[in-house]
Amino acid sequence: MQEFSTIAAGFLLRLRYARMGEELCLILSGGEREHIGAVAVAQPRPSLAAPDRTSATASVIALLGHKEDVLARDLALKVATTRNATTCVVCGIHLRHPTSAMLEEVLAASHDLVDRFLTEKQTP
């Protein structure tokens, strides 16, 4: 697996990725302890509003007590739509007693990592 990383809210965040045929698997992890908090799979499809544009549909599984489901879904939809490829995002970022500012910083950094991936990696 290849990866991008950054520091957010004082913690390391890592985005690892691998191709699985024409599909993509991304792992976003970090904070105090890497783990699996949520998994989202997005599948591209023609937009219902504008069939000439690509949209995506996502399914999400969140583990009990974990809050990464919205982030995993948003990132899976972004990658699937941009790359027109089925995309799985596994997300686990553990922050003990995070402040609102810490959460905002981690969310922004997570999106930045995915944007770097989309900009620098041109496959599929």
Contacts in CASP RR format, 6 or more apart in sequence:
PFRMAT RR
TARGET T0000
AUTHOR 0000-0000-0000
METHOD contacts of the structure
MODEL  1
MQEFSTIAAGFLLRLRYARMGEELCLILSGGEREHIGAVAVAQPRPSLAA
PDRTSATASVIALLGHKEDVLARDLALKVATTRNATTCVVCGIHLRHPTS
AMLEEVLAASHDLVDRFLTEKQTP
1 16 0 8 1.000
1 17 0 8 1.000
1 18 0 8 1.000
1 27 0 8 1.000
2 16 0 8 1.000
2 17 0 8 1.000
2 18 0 8 1.000
2 121 0 8 1.000
3 14 0 8 1.000
3 15 0 8 1.000
3 16 0 8 1.000
3 17 0 8 1.000
4 14 0 8 1.000
4 15 0 8 1.000
4 113 0 8 1.000
4 116 0 8 1.000
4 117 0 8 1.000
4 120 0 8 1.000
5 12 0 8 1.000
5 13 0 8 1.000
5 14 0 8 1.000
5 15 0 8 1.000
5 113 0 8 1.000
6 12 0 8 1.000
6 13 0 8 1.000
6 109 0 8 1.000
6 112 0 8 1.000
6 113 0 8 1.000
7 13 0 8 1.000
7 109 0 8 1.000
8 105 0 8 1.000
8 106 0 8 1.000
8 108 0 8 1.000
8 109 0 8 1.000
8 110 0 8 1.000
9 31 0 8 1.000
9 95 0 8 1.000
9 98 0 8 1.000
9 101 0 8 1.000
9 102 0 8 1.000
9 103 0 8 1.000
9 105 0 8 1.000
9 106 0 8 1.000
9 109 0 8 1.000
11 30 0 8 1.000
11 31 0 8 1.000
11 32 0 8 1.000
11 93 0 8 1.000
11 95 0 8 1.000
11 106 0 8 1.000
12 30 0 8 1.000
12 31 0 8 1.000
13 28 0 8 1.000
13 29 0 8 1.000
13 30 0 8 1.000
13 31 0 8 1.000
13 93 0 8 1.000
13 106 0 8 1.000
13 109 0 8 1.000
13 110 0 8 1.000
13 113 0 8 1.000
14 27 0 8 1.000
14 28 0 8 1.000
14 29 0 8 1.000
14 30 0 8 1.000
14 34 0 8 1.000
15 26 0 8 1.000
15 27 0 8 1.000
15 28 0 8 1.000
15 110 0 8 1.000
15 113 0 8 1.000
15 114 0 8 1.000
15 116 0 8 1.000
15 117 0 8 1.000
16 26 0 8 1.000
16 27 0 8 1.000
16 29 0 8 1.000
17 24 0 8 1.000
17 25 0 8 1.000
17 26 0 8 1.000
17 27 0 8 1.000
17 117 0 8 1.000
17 121 0 8 1.000
18 24 0 8 1.000
18 25 0 8 1.000
19 25 0 8 1.000
19 123 0 8 1.000
19 124 0 8 1.000
21 124 0 8 1.000
22 85 0 8 1.000
22 86 0 8 1.000
22 124 0 8 1.000
23 85 0 8 1.000
23 86 0 8 1.000
23 87 0 8 1.000
23 88 0 8 1.000
23 124 0 8 1.000
24 79 0 8 1.000
24 83 0 8 1.000
24 85 0 8 1.000
24 86 0 8 1.000
24 87 0 8 1.000
24 88 0 8 1.000
24 124 0 8 1.000
25 87 0 8 1.000
25 88 0 8 1.000
25 90 0 8 1.000
26 75 0 8 1.000
26 76 0 8 1.000
26 79 0 8 1.000
26 87 0 8 1.000
26 88 0 8 1.000
26 89 0 8 1.000
26 90 0 8 1.000
26 114 0 8 1.000
26 117 0 8 1.000
27 89 0 8 1.000
27 90 0 8 1.000
27 91 0 8 1.000
28 71 0 8 1.000
28 72 0 8 1.000
28 75 0 8 1.000
28 89 0 8 1.000
28 90 0 8 1.000
28 91 0 8 1.000
28 92 0 8 1.000
28 93 0 8 1.000
28 110 0 8 1.000
28 113 0 8 1.000
28 114 0 8 1.000
29 35 0 8 1.000
29 90 0 8 1.000
29 91 0 8 1.000
29 92 0 8 1.000
29 93 0 8 1.000
30 92 0 8 1.000
30 93 0 8 1.000
30 94 0 8 1.000
31 93 0 8 1.000
31 94 0 8 1.000
31 95 0 8 1.000
31 106 0 8 1.000
32 94 0 8 1.000
32 95 0 8 1.000
32 96 0 8 1.000
33 94 0 8 1.000
34 92 0 8 1.000
34 94 0 8 1.000
35 92 0 8 1.000
35 94 0 8 1.000
36 63 0 8 1.000
36 90 0 8 1.000
36 91 0 8 1.000
36 92 0 8 1.000
37 62 0 8 1.000
37 63 0 8 1.000
37 66 0 8 1.000
37 68 0 8 1.000
37 69 0 8 1.000
37 72 0 8 1.000
37 90 0 8 1.000
37 91 0 8 1.000
37 92 0 8 1.000
38 60 0 8 1.000
38 61 0 8 1.000
38 62 0 8 1.000
38 63 0 8 1.000
38 66 0 8 1.000
38 68 0 8 1.000
38 69 0 8 1.000
38 71 0 8 1.000
38 72 0 8 1.000
38 73 0 8 1.000
38 90 0 8 1.000
38 91 0 8 1.000
38 92 0 8 1.000
39 60 0 8 1.000
39 61 0 8 1.000
39 72 0 8 1.000
39 88 0 8 1.000
39 89 0 8 1.000
39 90 0 8 1.000
39 91 0 8 1.000
40 58 0 8 1.000
40 59 0 8 1.000
40 60 0 8 1.000
40 61 0 8 1.000
40 69 0 8 1.000
40 72 0 8 1.000
40 73 0 8 1.000
40 75 0 8 1.000
40 76 0 8 1.000
40 77 0 8 1.000
40 88 0 8 1.000
40 89 0 8 1.000
40 91 0 8 1.000
41 58 0 8 1.000
41 59 0 8 1.000
41 76 0 8 1.000
41 86 0 8 1.000
41 87 0 8 1.000
41 88 0 8 1.000
41 89 0 8 1.000
42 56 0 8 1.000
42 57 0 8 1.000
42 58 0 8 1.000
42 73 0 8 1.000
42 76 0 8 1.000
42 77 0 8 1.000
42 79 0 8 1.000
42 80 0 8 1.000
42 81 0 8 1.000
42 86 0 8 1.000
42 87 0 8 1.000
42 89 0 8 1.000
43 56 0 8 1.000
43 57 0 8 1.000
43 58 0 8 1.000
43 80 0 8 1.000
43 86 0 8 1.000
44 54 0 8 1.000
44 55 0 8 1.000
44 56 0 8 1.000
44 80 0 8 1.000
44 81 0 8 1.000
44 83 0 8 1.000
44 84 0 8 1.000
44 85 0 8 1.000
44 86 0 8 1.000
45 54 0 8 1.000
45 55 0 8 1.000
45 56 0 8 1.000
45 57 0 8 1.000
46 52 0 8 1.000
46 53 0 8 1.000
46 54 0 8 1.000
46 55 0 8 1.000
47 53 0 8 1.000
47 54 0 8 1.000
47 55 0 8 1.000
48 55 0 8 1.000
49 55 0 8 1.000
54 81 0 8 1.000
54 84 0 8 1.000
55 81 0 8 1.000
56 76 0 8 1.000
56 77 0 8 1.000
56 80 0 8 1.000
56 81 0 8 1.000
58 73 0 8 1.000
58 76 0 8 1.000
58 77 0 8 1.000
58 80 0 8 1.000
60 69 0 8 1.000
60 72 0 8 1.000
60 73 0 8 1.000
61 69 0 8 1.000
62 68 0 8 1.000
62 69 0 8 1.000
62 72 0 8 1.000
66 92 0 8 1.000
68 91 0 8 1.000
68 92 0 8 1.000
68 93 0 8 1.000
71 91 0 8 1.000
71 93 0 8 1.000
71 107 0 8 1.000
71 110 0 8 1.000
72 89 0 8 1.000
72 90 0 8 1.000
72 91 0 8 1.000
73 89 0 8 1.000
74 111 0 8 1.000
75 89 0 8 1.000
75 91 0 8 1.000
75 110 0 8 1.000
75 111 0 8 1.000
75 114 0 8 1.000
76 87 0 8 1.000
76 88 0 8 1.000
76 89 0 8 1.000
78 111 0 8 1.000
78 114 0 8 1.000
78 118 0 8 1.000
79 85 0 8 1.000
79 87 0 8 1.000
79 89 0 8 1.000
79 114 0 8 1.000
79 117 0 8 1.000
79 118 0 8 1.000
80 86 0 8 1.000
80 87 0 8 1.000
82 118 0 8 1.000
83 118 0 8 1.000
83 124 0 8 1.000
85 124 0 8 1.000
93 106 0 8 1.000
93 110 0 8 1.000
95 102 0 8 1.000
95 103 0 8 1.000
95 106 0 8 1.000
98 106 0 8 1.000
END
